[in-house]
Amino acid sequence: MYWPARPYRIGSCAVRWSLSDARREESHYCGGSAFRFTRRPMAIAAELRPDWKMGAMLLILHLSSRAGKSSLRRLHILNWALRSAKNRAEFEQVRDHQQPLFSFQFRFEPALGRAINLAVGEQYVDWVGGDRLQITAKGKRWMAEILKDETVMQEERDFLTRIGKDITETIATEMITVKAI
């Protein structure tokens, strides 16, 4: 059974689809011959996957935060730095005072927000004081599993170990707010 009952004309091709086709594939008829588009799962870049984001966030809290706590703004800055080798190099230049604080341009990434919500739901982190996240005992156990395998997130681990706990909340706030001179 086709819905709608007659084909719609799009350009020089007639398009028909059924309710079963709508989920899997689209059938197109053009010039008397049929061709189909089959929907396939889309690959998601590793840095956008929620499990990678949760692991990165736990690494930040474990390796680069005092008492396993961090503000949301600081997490966004360090998360952006972790995304690529270019971002890590730019961030280290700012940290080493080779560039001004405002020269490191970062973005507040919605994928991190979703990963935070998932991590809170899975009880890997908790909100503390309404504006800070802290790693929980369950999160520390998952972090121990990540740290067991030295090949997992190796570049991110090396970077966070190098920067240590130098990026304080004050520095994170200064990176976000640009003061007029």
DRENKE-783568 format. One record per residue (C-alpha): residue number from 0; residue in one letter; y, x, z. Coordinates in nm, 2 decimals, decimal comma, always signed. Layout:
N
+-----+------+--------+--------+--------+
! seq ! type !     c2 !     c1 !     c3 !
+-----+------+--------+--------+--------+
! NUM !    a !      Y !      X !      Z !
...
+-----+------+--------+--------+--------+
END
This chain:
181
+-----+------+--------+--------+--------+
! seq ! type !     c2 !     c1 !     c3 !
+-----+------+--------+--------+--------+
!   0 !    m !  +0,00 !  +0,00 !  +0,00 !
!   1 !    y !  +0,33 !  +0,14 !  -0,10 !
!   2 !    w !  +0,66 !  +0,08 !  +0,07 !
!   3 !    p !  +0,89 !  -0,01 !  -0,09 !
!   4 !    a !  +0,69 !  -0,19 !  -0,35 !
!   5 !    r !  +0,87 !  -0,03 !  -0,64 !
!   6 !    p !  +0,99 !  +0,32 !  -0,69 !
!   7 !    y !  +1,35 !  +0,43 !  -0,64 !
!   8 !    r !  +1,51 !  +0,63 !  -0,91 !
!   9 !    i !  +1,65 !  +0,97 !  -0,79 !
!  10 !    g !  +1,80 !  +1,16 !  -1,08 !
!  11 !    s !  +1,54 !  +1,16 !  -1,35 !
!  12 !    c !  +1,24 !  +1,12 !  -1,12 !
!  13 !    a !  +1,09 !  +0,82 !  -0,95 !
!  14 !    v !  +0,99 !  +0,87 !  -0,58 !
!  15 !    r !  +0,72 !  +0,66 !  -0,42 !
!  16 !    w !  +0,57 !  +0,70 !  -0,07 !
!  17 !    s !  +0,34 !  +0,51 !  +0,15 !
!  18 !    l !  +0,34 !  +0,49 !  +0,53 !
!  19 !    s !  +0,04 !  +0,73 !  +0,54 !
!  20 !    d !  +0,22 !  +0,97 !  +0,30 !
!  21 !    a !  +0,53 !  +0,96 !  +0,52 !
!  22 !    r !  +0,36 !  +1,15 !  +0,79 !
!  23 !    r !  +0,18 !  +1,41 !  +0,57 !
!  24 !    e !  +0,32 !  +1,44 !  +0,22 !
!  25 !    e !  +0,57 !  +1,31 !  -0,03 !
!  26 !    s !  +0,46 !  +1,22 !  -0,38 !
!  27 !    h !  +0,71 !  +1,25 !  -0,66 !
!  28 !    y !  +0,67 !  +1,14 !  -1,02 !
!  29 !    c !  +0,88 !  +1,30 !  -1,29 !
!  30 !    g !  +0,82 !  +1,29 !  -1,66 !
!  31 !    g !  +0,48 !  +1,12 !  -1,62 !
!  32 !    s !  +0,33 !  +1,38 !  -1,40 !
!  33 !    a !  +0,30 !  +1,38 !  -1,02 !
!  34 !    f !  +0,38 !  +1,66 !  -0,78 !
!  35 !    r !  +0,35 !  +1,66 !  -0,40 !
!  36 !    f !  +0,53 !  +1,82 !  -0,11 !
!  37 !    t !  +0,30 !  +1,86 !  +0,19 !
!  38 !    r !  +0,46 !  +1,91 !  +0,53 !
!  39 !    r !  +0,34 !  +2,22 !  +0,71 !
!  40 !    p !  +0,42 !  +2,34 !  +1,06 !
!  41 !    m !  +0,73 !  +2,56 !  +1,06 !
!  42 !    a !  +0,72 !  +2,90 !  +1,20 !
!  43 !    i !  +0,96 !  +2,96 !  +1,49 !
!  44 !    a !  +1,11 !  +3,30 !  +1,55 !
!  45 !    a !  +0,97 !  +3,46 !  +1,86 !
!  46 !    e !  +1,31 !  +3,48 !  +2,03 !
!  47 !    l !  +1,35 !  +3,11 !  +2,00 !
!  48 !    r !  +1,02 !  +3,01 !  +2,15 !
!  49 !    p !  +1,05 !  +2,87 !  +2,50 !
!  50 !    d !  +0,76 !  +3,08 !  +2,64 !
!  51 !    w !  +0,93 !  +3,40 !  +2,51 !
!  52 !    k !  +1,26 !  +3,28 !  +2,66 !
!  53 !    m !  +1,10 !  +3,21 !  +2,99 !
!  54 !    g !  +0,94 !  +3,55 !  +3,00 !
!  55 !    a !  +1,27 !  +3,71 !  +2,91 !
!  56 !    m !  +1,45 !  +3,52 !  +3,18 !
!  57 !    l !  +1,19 !  +3,62 !  +3,44 !
!  58 !    l !  +1,22 !  +3,98 !  +3,32 !
!  59 !    i !  +1,60 !  +3,96 !  +3,37 !
!  60 !    l !  +1,56 !  +3,81 !  +3,72 !
!  61 !    h !  +1,29 !  +4,06 !  +3,82 !
!  62 !    l !  +1,42 !  +4,38 !  +3,67 !
!  63 !    s !  +1,80 !  +4,34 !  +3,65 !
!  64 !    s !  +1,90 !  +4,10 !  +3,92 !
!  65 !    r !  +1,96 !  +4,15 !  +4,29 !
!  66 !    a !  +1,71 !  +3,95 !  +4,50 !
!  67 !    g !  +1,58 !  +3,78 !  +4,19 !
!  68 !    k !  +1,90 !  +3,57 !  +4,15 !
!  69 !    s !  +2,15 !  +3,53 !  +3,87 !
!  70 !    s !  +2,42 !  +3,30 !  +3,75 !
!  71 !    l !  +2,38 !  +3,10 !  +3,43 !
!  72 !    r !  +2,66 !  +3,30 !  +3,26 !
!  73 !    r !  +2,50 !  +3,63 !  +3,35 !
!  74 !    l !  +2,16 !  +3,51 !  +3,22 !
!  75 !    h !  +2,33 !  +3,41 !  +2,89 !
!  76 !    i !  +2,49 !  +3,75 !  +2,85 !
!  77 !    l !  +2,17 !  +3,94 !  +2,92 !
!  78 !    n !  +1,96 !  +3,70 !  +2,71 !
!  79 !    w !  +2,19 !  +3,76 !  +2,41 !
!  80 !    a !  +2,17 !  +4,13 !  +2,47 !
!  81 !    l !  +1,79 !  +4,11 !  +2,46 !
!  82 !    r !  +1,77 !  +3,93 !  +2,12 !
!  83 !    s !  +1,80 !  +4,23 !  +1,89 !
!  84 !    a !  +1,82 !  +4,61 !  +1,89 !
!  85 !    k !  +2,18 !  +4,58 !  +1,76 !
!  86 !    n !  +2,28 !  +4,35 !  +2,05 !
!  87 !    r !  +2,12 !  +4,59 !  +2,30 !
!  88 !    a !  +2,30 !  +4,89 !  +2,15 !
!  89 !    e !  +2,64 !  +4,71 !  +2,16 !
!  90 !    f !  +2,58 !  +4,59 !  +2,52 !
!  91 !    e !  +2,49 !  +4,95 !  +2,63 !
!  92 !    q !  +2,82 !  +5,08 !  +2,47 !
!  93 !    v !  +3,01 !  +4,82 !  +2,68 !
!  94 !    r !  +2,82 !  +4,91 !  +2,99 !
!  95 !    d !  +2,88 !  +5,28 !  +2,94 !
!  96 !    h !  +3,25 !  +5,21 !  +2,90 !
!  97 !    q !  +3,25 !  +5,33 !  +2,53 !
!  98 !    q !  +3,38 !  +4,98 !  +2,43 !
!  99 !    p !  +3,60 !  +4,73 !  +2,62 !
! 100 !    l !  +3,42 !  +4,44 !  +2,80 !
! 101 !    f !  +3,54 !  +4,18 !  +2,55 !
! 102 !    s !  +3,40 !  +4,37 !  +2,25 !
! 103 !    f !  +3,05 !  +4,25 !  +2,33 !
! 104 !    q !  +3,04 !  +3,91 !  +2,15 !
! 105 !    f !  +2,76 !  +3,68 !  +2,27 !
! 106 !    r !  +2,67 !  +3,32 !  +2,24 !
! 107 !    f !  +2,56 !  +3,06 !  +2,49 !
! 108 !    e !  +2,23 !  +2,98 !  +2,34 !
! 109 !    p !  +2,08 !  +2,62 !  +2,37 !
! 110 !    a !  +1,73 !  +2,76 !  +2,35 !
! 111 !    l !  +1,79 !  +2,94 !  +2,68 !
! 112 !    g !  +1,90 !  +2,61 !  +2,84 !
! 113 !    r !  +1,57 !  +2,45 !  +2,73 !
! 114 !    a !  +1,37 !  +2,74 !  +2,86 !
! 115 !    i !  +1,55 !  +2,72 !  +3,19 !
! 116 !    n !  +1,47 !  +2,35 !  +3,22 !
! 117 !    l !  +1,10 !  +2,42 !  +3,13 !
! 118 !    a !  +1,09 !  +2,71 !  +3,38 !
! 119 !    v !  +1,24 !  +2,48 !  +3,66 !
! 120 !    g !  +0,99 !  +2,21 !  +3,57 !
! 121 !    e !  +0,70 !  +2,46 !  +3,58 !
! 122 !    q !  +0,84 !  +2,59 !  +3,91 !
! 123 !    y !  +0,89 !  +2,95 !  +3,79 !
! 124 !    v !  +1,26 !  +2,94 !  +3,90 !
! 125 !    d !  +1,47 !  +2,72 !  +4,12 !
! 126 !    w !  +1,84 !  +2,64 !  +4,13 !
! 127 !    v !  +2,01 !  +2,80 !  +4,43 !
! 128 !    g !  +2,35 !  +2,68 !  +4,54 !
! 129 !    g !  +2,38 !  +2,47 !  +4,23 !
! 130 !    d !  +2,49 !  +2,74 !  +4,00 !
! 131 !    r !  +2,24 !  +3,03 !  +4,03 !
! 132 !    l !  +1,87 !  +3,06 !  +3,94 !
! 133 !    q !  +1,62 !  +3,24 !  +4,16 !
! 134 !    i !  +1,26 !  +3,34 !  +4,07 !
! 135 !    t !  +1,00 !  +3,17 !  +4,28 !
! 136 !    a !  +0,66 !  +3,29 !  +4,41 !
! 137 !    k !  +0,49 !  +3,13 !  +4,11 !
! 138 !    g !  +0,74 !  +3,30 !  +3,88 !
! 139 !    k !  +0,67 !  +3,63 !  +4,04 !
! 140 !    r !  +0,29 !  +3,58 !  +3,98 !
! 141 !    w !  +0,36 !  +3,51 !  +3,61 !
! 142 !    m !  +0,59 !  +3,81 !  +3,60 !
! 143 !    a !  +0,31 !  +4,03 !  +3,75 !
! 144 !    e !  +0,08 !  +3,91 !  +3,46 !
! 145 !    i !  +0,34 !  +4,00 !  +3,21 !
! 146 !    l !  +0,40 !  +4,35 !  +3,36 !
! 147 !    k !  +0,02 !  +4,42 !  +3,37 !
! 148 !    d !  +0,01 !  +4,46 !  +2,99 !
! 149 !    e !  +0,25 !  +4,74 !  +2,90 !
! 150 !    t !  +0,27 !  +4,63 !  +2,53 !
! 151 !    v !  +0,41 !  +4,28 !  +2,62 !
! 152 !    m !  +0,79 !  +4,27 !  +2,57 !
! 153 !    q !  +0,81 !  +4,65 !  +2,59 !
! 154 !    e !  +1,15 !  +4,69 !  +2,42 !
! 155 !    e !  +1,30 !  +4,42 !  +2,65 !
! 156 !    r !  +1,15 !  +4,59 !  +2,96 !
! 157 !    d !  +1,28 !  +4,93 !  +2,86 !
! 158 !    f !  +1,63 !  +4,79 !  +2,80 !
! 159 !    l !  +1,64 !  +4,60 !  +3,13 !
! 160 !    t !  +1,51 !  +4,90 !  +3,32 !
! 161 !    r !  +1,78 !  +5,12 !  +3,17 !
! 162 !    i !  +2,06 !  +4,89 !  +3,26 !
! 163 !    g !  +1,92 !  +4,82 !  +3,60 !
! 164 !    k !  +2,13 !  +4,60 !  +3,83 !
! 165 !    d !  +2,46 !  +4,74 !  +3,71 !
! 166 !    i !  +2,59 !  +4,41 !  +3,55 !
! 167 !    t !  +2,72 !  +4,22 !  +3,84 !
! 168 !    e !  +2,84 !  +3,86 !  +3,85 !
! 169 !    t !  +3,20 !  +3,99 !  +3,85 !
! 170 !    i !  +3,14 !  +4,19 !  +3,53 !
! 171 !    a !  +2,97 !  +3,89 !  +3,37 !
! 172 !    t !  +3,27 !  +3,68 !  +3,45 !
! 173 !    e !  +3,51 !  +3,94 !  +3,31 !
! 174 !    m !  +3,31 !  +3,95 !  +2,99 !
! 175 !    i !  +3,35 !  +3,58 !  +2,95 !
! 176 !    t !  +3,71 !  +3,54 !  +3,04 !
! 177 !    v !  +3,97 !  +3,72 !  +2,83 !
! 178 !    k !  +4,28 !  +3,79 !  +3,04 !
! 179 !    a !  +4,62 !  +3,79 !  +2,88 !
! 180 !    i !  +4,81 !  +4,12 !  +2,92 !
+-----+------+--------+--------+--------+
END
